[in-house]
Amino acid sequence: MSDIHSSKVLIVVHDWGIEETELTRPLNDLRQAGAQVTLAAPAHEAVETVRHDRYEGSTVQPDALLSDVKASDFDLLVVPGGTCNVDHLRINPDAIALAKDFAKAGKPIAAICHGPWLLVNAEVLGGKTLTSCRYIKADVENAGGVHEDREVVVDDARGWKLITSRKPDDLDAFVDAIKEAL
């Protein structure tokens, strides 16, 4: 890819239940590094994050609607976790189409914790090696992915790069791997 200053990153979320640090760390760290980062959600209202899937977190204003963004306008897709966030995102037709389009175009996708659930429903995990939170390991494997319990896994199989991490404790390695992909 190009250098981070000319990179365009898309982060996709639902409107509630996003694990706070899994959104704010990539969003803020990539912006501070010089990337152009767009946060897309189903509506223009502020999205609500949570801490540890249960405690109220901060709100973040999205920049765009999921229905208005296209993979062709971005260099990399980020899918934060949060059980409720991804449980809703993985059935959103716009989010599914974006994940499919990024993979088809050979563009990197980064997903943390429950984030790979979107990729399960987008049917793009066959033949990929990845990690995630332990709760969706069976879903990943049933979708044809090979699950490894590691801090970060980067897989280039099938013509596109997949960057995955397990949990918020892995955010340093996750964000570093995203920066390396840009």
C-alpha positions in Angstrom: 0.0 0.0 0.0 0.9 3.6 0.2 2.1 5.5 3.2 -0.3 6.1 6.1 -0.7 9.9 5.3 -2.4 9.1 2.0 -4.4 6.1 3.3 -8.2 6.1 3.7 -9.5 3.9 6.4 -13.2 2.9 6.9 -14.4 1.8 10.4 -17.9 0.3 10.4 -20.2 0.0 13.5 -23.8 -0.4 14.5 -25.4 2.3 16.6 -24.9 0.7 20.0 -22.8 -1.8 21.9 -19.4 -1.1 20.4 -16.6 -2.0 22.7 -15.3 1.5 23.5 -11.5 1.0 23.2 -11.9 -1.3 20.2 -13.4 1.7 18.4 -11.6 4.7 19.9 -8.0 3.3 19.8 -7.9 2.5 16.1 -10.0 5.7 15.3 -7.8 8.0 17.3 -4.4 6.3 16.7 -4.8 6.1 12.9 -6.0 9.7 12.7 -3.0 10.8 14.8 -0.7 8.8 12.5 -2.1 10.8 9.6 -4.6 8.4 8.0 -7.9 9.7 6.8 -10.4 7.7 8.9 -14.1 7.6 8.3 -16.5 6.2 10.8 -19.7 4.8 9.2 -22.9 3.7 11.0 -26.5 3.0 10.0 -27.6 6.5 11.0 -26.1 9.9 11.6 -26.9 9.9 15.3 -24.0 9.4 17.8 -23.1 5.8 18.4 -23.0 4.5 21.9 -20.0 2.5 23.1 -19.8 0.2 26.1 -17.0 -1.0 28.3 -16.7 -4.8 28.8 -20.0 -5.3 27.0 -22.0 -3.9 29.9 -21.0 -0.5 31.3 -21.9 2.7 29.6 -19.0 4.2 27.5 -18.6 7.3 25.4 -20.6 8.3 22.4 -18.9 9.0 19.0 -20.4 10.8 16.1 -20.2 8.9 12.8 -18.9 10.7 9.7 -21.0 8.8 7.1 -23.8 6.3 6.6 -23.1 2.6 6.0 -25.4 2.8 3.0 -23.4 5.7 1.5 -19.8 4.4 1.7 -18.1 2.2 -0.9 -15.1 -0.1 -0.6 -13.6 1.5 -3.7 -13.2 4.8 -1.8 -11.0 3.2 1.0 -7.8 1.3 1.4 -8.6 -0.7 4.6 -11.7 -1.7 6.6 -11.8 -1.9 10.4 -14.5 -3.8 12.3 -14.4 -3.2 16.1 -16.0 -5.6 18.5 -18.6 -5.4 21.1 -21.0 -8.3 21.3 -24.2 -6.3 20.5 -22.4 -4.1 18.0 -21.3 -7.0 15.7 -24.4 -9.1 16.4 -26.4 -6.3 14.7 -23.7 -5.4 12.2 -23.4 -8.9 10.9 -27.0 -8.9 9.6 -26.8 -5.4 8.1 -26.9 -5.8 4.3 -24.7 -2.7 3.8 -22.0 -4.0 6.2 -22.0 -7.4 4.7 -21.7 -6.0 1.2 -18.8 -3.8 2.3 -16.9 -6.7 3.8 -17.5 -8.8 0.6 -16.4 -5.9 -1.6 -13.2 -5.2 0.4 -12.2 -8.9 0.2 -13.1 -9.2 -3.5 -11.0 -6.1 -4.3 -8.0 -7.5 -2.4 -8.1 -4.8 0.2 -7.1 -5.4 3.9 -9.7 -6.0 6.6 -8.9 -5.7 10.3 -11.3 -7.1 12.9 -11.0 -7.4 16.7 -12.8 -9.5 19.3 -16.3 -10.2 18.0 -15.5 -8.2 14.8 -14.9 -11.4 12.7 -18.6 -12.3 13.1 -19.3 -9.8 10.3 -16.8 -11.7 8.1 -18.5 -15.0 9.0 -21.8 -13.7 7.6 -20.1 -12.1 4.6 -18.8 -15.6 3.8 -15.2 -14.5 3.2 -13.3 -16.5 5.9 -12.9 -19.8 4.0 -9.2 -20.7 4.0 -8.2 -17.7 6.2 -6.2 -18.1 9.5 -7.4 -15.6 12.2 -8.0 -15.0 15.8 -11.0 -13.6 17.7 -12.5 -13.7 21.1 -13.0 -17.2 22.2 -16.8 -17.0 22.1 -17.0 -17.0 18.3 -14.2 -19.6 17.7 -16.8 -22.2 16.5 -18.5 -19.7 14.2 -15.1 -18.9 12.6 -14.3 -22.5 12.2 -17.7 -23.4 10.8 -17.2 -20.6 8.3 -14.0 -22.3 7.0 -11.5 -20.2 9.0 -8.6 -21.6 11.0 -8.7 -20.1 14.5 -5.5 -19.5 16.4 -5.4 -18.1 20.0 -2.7 -15.4 19.4 -2.5 -11.6 20.2 -2.6 -10.7 16.5 -2.8 -12.8 13.3 -2.1 -11.4 9.9 -3.1 -13.7 6.9 -2.5 -12.9 3.2 -4.3 -16.0 1.8 -6.8 -15.8 -1.0 -5.6 -12.5 -2.3 -6.4 -10.2 0.6 -4.9 -9.4 4.0 -6.9 -10.1 7.2 -5.6 -8.6 10.4 -7.3 -10.0 13.6 -6.9 -9.7 17.4 -8.7 -11.3 20.3 -9.5 -8.6 22.8 -8.8 -5.0 24.0 -5.6 -6.2 25.7 -4.3 -6.8 22.2 -4.9 -3.3 20.9 -1.3 -2.3 20.7 -0.4 -5.2 18.4 -3.7 -4.8 16.4 -3.2 -1.1 15.7 0.5 -1.6 14.9 -0.5 -4.4 12.4 -3.0 -2.0 10.8 -0.4 0.7 10.4 2.0 -1.8 8.8 -0.7 -2.8 6.3 -1.1 0.9 5.3 
